Amino acid sequence: MNEPKLIAPHGGQLINRQIAAPTEEELTGLHQIEINLRAVSDLELIANGAFSPLEGFMDAANYRRVVEEMHLANGLAWSLPITLSVSKEKADTLVEGEKIILSYKKRPVALFYLTEKYSYNKELEAQKVYRTTDEAHPGVKAVYQQEEILLGGKIELFRKRDPEAPFAPHFREPAQTRQIFADKGWKTIVAFQTRNPVHRAHEYIQKTAMETVDGLLLHPLVGETKSDDVPADVRMECYEVLLEKYYPANRVLLSVFPAAMRYAGPREAIFHAIVRKNYGCSHIIIGRDHAGVGSYYGTYDAQLIFKEFEPSELGIQPMFFENSFFCRICGNMASTKTCPHTADNHLLLSGTKVREMLAAGEYPPSEFSRPEVAEVLVRAYSSAKPSN
């Protein structure tokens, strides 16, 4: 019997840039760059192959073509710049060709092989990648807060993830998820990207997608997010109670995605698709306003952007879904594609309204959220309220 063949990684090879920790003697005398939490996330995902085919932070040729054309210099599809910035003063102390220590909170985590130093236009990157130069956009704000010079070069990560770190039981590298899929005999796997608790509309589109594939990778992002997003530990508890009661255990894998959120809307939808391909997924769910924030993007812009690529360029198959809701007349979850009734019969709650209900200790209707999930959220919101 032939083993099921999973989708190939982006570029054809799963990158591995992880090494054993160097000795103190090997690190002595090297320049050191202190990096932020986003760069730490990027480092880990480059090193374990999630960002294949990247082997390090982008040089000028790759950066500029990604910003302008959503492709790497070699023509491979790629939608978001993955960069490392330093001040001009720091850049002046560095020599192209040298080996550098990257550290986080003064602890060495990786080696960086500098090949290029280059300047860039922050406003151009903001406009092209985020479709706005408004600093109120969290992704644009992050770009503006970067230093003036970008550094290109390969990395080698040697500071491994702490086995006692949050979500450790659910942390899996692409090679590990691929092995799990193969062991389960799954060939077709649909990914669901989320930074929010799963409500009934999400559940509806996930289960609809599951009817046509072998398994679901529920892949919540647990890296850096906006301060007003639901905290990752609360979200994870929501996923666990939901999966325990409402999903077939043999057809779902819950695994964390330790990336920083860019809030880049359409471009991030492409990015999320490519990365999930590296984890072994053949399909990805793209719903309304995927990876969006505020009113910067049209409701279905994240679906329309896929038309700018040939299907063979991405490899992974997007599954597009309309906005879903509970219809009081149909008596079930539906979308405008399946429900003939007018909007006044649809139960739709804004995020603001739901947060107000949770903060007041009120449970959203069961048609909107499973009671077990609502209980976790009410408890979290109640404990977060300042005491008198």
Secondary structure, DSSP 8 states (H G I E B T S, - for coil): ---------TTSS----B-----HHHHTT-EEEE--HHHHHHHHHHHTTTTTT--EE--HHHHHHHHHHSB-TTS-B--S---EEE-HHHHHT--TT-EEEEEETTEEEEEEEEEEEEE--HHHHIIIIIS---TTSHHHHHHHTS-SEEEEEEEEE-S---TTSTTGGGB--HHHHHHHHHHHT-S-EEEEEESS---HHHHHHHHHHHTTSSEEEEEEB-SS--TTS--HHHHHHHHHHHHHHHS-GGGEEE-BB-------THHHHHHHHHHHHHTT-SEEEE-TTTT--TTSS-TTHHHHGGGGS-HHHH-SEEEE---EEEETTTTEEEETTT--S-GGGEE---HHHHHHHHHTT----TTTS-HHHHHHHHHHHHHHS---
